[in-house]
């Protein structure tokens, strides 16, 4: 157990940050799953905007690596574009 006042505070604040990071990460993963399950192109485009924004925010806050965010956005963009071609 920590002995210093500052160390105790760091433990408390890191626990709070960990919970918030987990919540944001899980929420974004659920958004990605919802986008992958979508078959309607118009709805997929709207979802893609919000998902890509969420991925960028996670990368900016170092919750996920920036390259992982870029890879996910690229794959999702390809998925949305394929939905457009399938509908046409």
URTAVEN-V972201 format. One line per field, one symbol per residue. ss: DSSP state (H for helix, E for strand, L for the rest). Layout:
ss = ???
//
This chain:
ss = LLLLHHHHHHHHHHHHHHHHHHHHHHHHHHHHHHHHHLLLHHHHHHHHHHHHHHHHHHHHLLLLLHHHHHHHHHHHHHHHHHHHHHHL
//
